[in-house]
Amino acid sequence: MSSRLKLGCIADDSTGATDLANNLVRAGMRVVQTIGVPPGPLDADVDAVVVALKSRTIAAEDAVAQSVAALRWLQAQGATQFYFKYCSTFDSTARGNIGPVTEALMDALDVPFTIATPAFPENQRTVFKGHLFVGDLLLSDSGMKDHPLTPMTDANLVRVLQAQCKRKVGLIDYQVVGQGADAVRARIAELKAQGVAIAIVDAVSNADLLRLAPALAELPLLTAGSGVAIGLPGNHGLAPSSQAAELPPAEGLQAVVSGSCSVATNRQVLDFIRSGRPALAIDPLRIAAGEDVAAEALAWAGQHLASGPVLVYSTAEPAAVRAIQAQLGVEQAGGLVEQTIARIAQGLVEAGVRQLVVAGGETSGACVQALGIAQLRIGGQIDPGVPWCHAASPAAPGGLHLALKSGNFGTDDFFTKAFTLLQG
């Protein structure tokens, strides 16, 4: 058990977990990420642990059970403050799972109040008057309206979360946040007196999140995207340090696998192709027809890996995704692609890839599972929300470097820039 453990975190997917861990590391915490709830005690001297689940789109009752199990394990490791991390686009199904998991964690900890905010201004996610913006667009006008699994058509987070919760949901607006921690504490007391148990919190800049952080030190449970994390290490007297992000030197072959169909990932795939590097698209309909698309992709990659990074992708525009879903069904289409890309990732690592970028939250979860990865050490940032990590795998006994990228994150040149940064 770690004697230093200060913060125990539960993330609803693998990329969200590394997003959160990245911000904690940048602010000075030493962080390890586990894939699922470990079977035994933590064997690492770190400041924070992030348990990565794959619970964003599963049945609400299953998400609750997994999240509470993660909470109990984190309590056993000595954590006293807990953080439920969800996507910065607040995406979930109509029933949750953000609301049900939040309330279950509140019940398990017996806490009367918590906050909720996906704000991450550095990554163009801001909350104003309770409404979530993606860049200059309301969430409901952004590419998230076309998400294949969790389309978001309402930007009013108070309304979205209230529909998922039994407890009353309120708002701590930007004017209060701008006045600092004392004003936030006073607003929390006011909301509690009104019977509010969960408050959406506005933030339009990183300065807002830093002003907010001291007021959160007394709360046993926080729920948020990764943005709130930038101010939490300061509550423990920690400051940014390069040592927190140290990883072993990079070696081996390079590859990218992408299952995300987000607007950002579509741009990144196009940029990689335009750069002249080798890229191969996989067809879900051929997978559904029983063809061994994974074996074909690995044979193709074997011809190109020696000359630099390769890309294997199922990324497509929204109209193409909907056409495939119409033929195969939403769940079957997603599951077939995830498992195929996971097989490809495993084969690439077995072929000597030791620097692997994975794009897409659900895809990342499938890949780390296929690679048998139980724990990741968090390193330096590539782009806001996406760090390089290092992990052991049965397919790579000496370890490999992984970047697990949320579909919506990263600049257009992310796939090529990631490898450049890792080299030094």
Order of alpha helices (4+ residues) and beta strands (2+ residues): beta-alpha-beta-beta-alpha-beta-alpha-beta-beta-beta-beta-alpha-beta-alpha-alpha-beta-alpha-beta-beta-alpha-beta-alpha-alpha-beta-alpha-alpha-beta-alpha-beta-beta-beta-alpha
